[in-house]
Amino acid sequence: MPFHNPFDVLRDLRGPSPDSPTPPESPQPAPAPSTPLPARVARAVVRMERSGRGGKIVTVVEHLGLPPAEREVWLKALKGALGCGGTVDGEALVLQGDQRRTLPAWLTARGVKKVTVS
């Protein structure tokens, strides 16, 4: 006596099955932006700050002279490159932790002409 399969009826309703299953396409990661960030920045001042933050160390990047929309773009790129959190505070970019060693190289690579670390 054959086994009763309730899904046999559905087999007739769908189309023919392919000879070999095709692997599902894996989602491609979004390509990195090929254009560097705008190079209109002449200078940047990088300093570490601890006071008024409950003892937490932050790195402040000032004097970039970027419009608000570009500040957000730069902050997002900085946070991704340095692996830290951060925020825009007025005209300054505030990053968590002491990033004074790695930040000048990143800023120089993005077109900042003079980086002052204090």
Backbone hydrogen bonds in HBPLUS format (Angstrom, degrees):
<---DONOR---> <-ACCEPTOR-->    atom                        ^
c    i                          cat <-CA-CA->   ^        H-A-AA   ^      H-
h    n   atom  resd res      DA  || num        DHA   H-A  angle D-A-AA Bond
n    s   type  num  typ     dist DA aas  dist angle  dist       angle   num
A0008-ASP N   A0005-ASN O   3.17 MM   3  5.66 171.4  2.17 118.7 121.1     1
A0010-LEU N   A0007-PHE O   3.06 MM   3  5.21 124.5  2.38  99.4 113.2     2
A0011-ARG N   A0007-PHE O   3.29 MM   4  6.66 139.7  2.46 145.0 155.6     3
A0011-ARG N   A0008-ASP O   3.22 MM   3  5.20 129.9  2.49  94.6 107.3     4
A0013-LEU N   A0010-LEU O   2.99 MM   3  5.11 131.6  2.23  99.2 112.7     5
A0014-ARG N   A0010-LEU O   3.29 MM   4  6.66 142.2  2.44 153.6 162.0     6
A0114-LYS N   A0042-ALA O   3.02 MM  72  6.31 136.0  2.22 131.2 144.4     7
A0044-ALA N   A0114-LYS O   2.89 MM  70  6.41 136.0  2.08 156.3 167.6     8
A0116-THR N   A0044-ALA O   2.86 MM  72  6.23 168.1  1.88 162.7 166.1     9
A0045-VAL N   A0062-GLU O   2.97 MM  17  5.10 164.4  2.00 138.3 141.5    10
A0062-GLU N   A0045-VAL O   2.81 MM  17  5.10 165.8  1.83 150.0 154.2    11
A0046-VAL N   A0116-THR O   2.71 MM  70  6.03 169.6  1.72 166.5 170.0    12
A0118-SER N   A0046-VAL O   2.85 MM  72  6.28 163.4  1.88 167.1 172.6    13
A0047-ARG N   A0060-VAL O   2.95 MM  13  5.35 158.1  2.00 150.0 157.2    14
A0060-VAL N   A0047-ARG O   2.74 MM  13  5.35 168.5  1.75 168.7 170.2    15
A0049-GLU N   A0058-VAL O   2.86 MM   9  5.40 160.9  1.89 157.9 160.2    16
A0058-VAL N   A0049-GLU O   2.98 MM   9  5.40 161.6  2.02 159.0 164.4    17
A0056-LYS N   A0053-ARG O   3.26 MM   3  5.51 166.6  2.28 111.1 114.0    18
A0097-GLY N   A0057-ILE O   2.92 MM  40  5.13 146.4  2.03 149.1 140.4    19
A0059-THR N   A0095-LEU O   2.78 MM  36  5.07 162.0  1.82 148.7 155.0    20
A0095-LEU N   A0059-THR O   2.80 MM  36  5.07 171.5  1.80 155.2 157.9    21
A0061-VAL N   A0093-LEU O   2.82 MM  32  5.07 161.2  1.86 151.5 157.8    22
A0093-LEU N   A0061-VAL O   2.97 MM  32  5.07 161.0  2.01 144.7 149.3    23
A0070-GLU N   A0067-PRO O   3.09 MM   3  5.47 117.6  2.50 109.0 123.4    24
A0071-ARG N   A0067-PRO O   2.98 MM   4  6.25 148.6  2.08 155.0 165.0    25
A0072-GLU N   A0068-PRO O   3.28 MM   4  6.58 154.6  2.35 147.2 151.5    26
A0073-VAL N   A0069-ALA O   3.30 MM   4  6.66 152.1  2.39 140.3 147.6    27
A0074-TRP N   A0070-GLU O   2.87 MM   4  6.11 166.8  1.89 156.8 159.5    28
A0075-LEU N   A0071-ARG O   2.86 MM   4  6.02 159.5  1.90 148.9 155.2    29
A0076-LYS N   A0072-GLU O   3.01 MM   4  6.16 161.3  2.05 145.9 150.4    30
A0077-ALA N   A0073-VAL O   3.07 MM   4  6.30 161.5  2.11 149.2 154.2    31
A0078-LEU N   A0074-TRP O   2.83 MM   4  6.03 157.7  1.88 151.9 158.7    32
A0079-LYS N   A0075-LEU O   2.88 MM   4  6.06 167.9  1.90 155.9 158.6    33
A0080-GLY N   A0076-LYS O   3.09 MM   4  6.26 156.2  2.15 144.1 150.4    34
A0081-ALA N   A0077-ALA O   2.93 MM   4  6.08 157.2  1.98 147.7 154.2    35
A0082-LEU N   A0078-LEU O   2.86 MM   4  5.91 162.7  1.89 157.9 161.8    36
A0083-GLY N   A0079-LYS O   2.90 MM   4  5.47 129.9  2.15 132.4 143.0    37
A0084-CYS N   A0079-LYS O   3.34 MM   5  5.15 145.6  2.46 128.1 137.1    38
A0096-GLN N   A0085-GLY O   2.88 MM  11  5.41 168.0  1.90 146.3 146.1    39
A0087-THR N   A0094-VAL O   2.81 MM   7  5.29 149.5  1.90 147.9 158.2    40
A0094-VAL N   A0087-THR O   2.81 MM   7  5.29 177.4  1.81 171.9 171.1    41
A0089-ASP N   A0092-ALA O   2.84 MM   3  5.25 164.2  1.87 153.6 158.0    42
A0092-ALA N   A0089-ASP O   3.09 MM   3  5.25 164.4  2.12 124.7 125.1    43
A0103-LEU N   A0099-GLN O   3.00 MM   4  5.75 156.4  2.05 160.7 167.1    44
A0106-TRP N   A0102-THR O   3.41 MM   4  6.67 159.1  2.45 148.5 154.3    45
A0107-LEU N   A0103-LEU O   2.94 MM   4  6.14 164.6  1.96 162.1 166.1    46
A0108-THR N   A0104-PRO O   2.92 MM   4  6.04 160.6  1.96 149.8 155.1    47
A0109-ALA N   A0105-ALA O   3.00 MM   4  6.13 156.0  2.06 144.0 150.4    48
A0110-ARG N   A0106-TRP O   3.16 MM   4  6.38 131.0  2.42 137.2 149.6    49
A0110-ARG N   A0107-LEU O   3.12 MM   3  5.10 133.5  2.35  94.3 107.2    50
A0112-VAL N   A0107-LEU O   3.08 MM   5  5.55 163.5  2.11 150.7 145.9    51
A0111-GLY N   A0108-THR O   3.15 MM   3  5.31 165.0  2.17 108.9 111.5    52
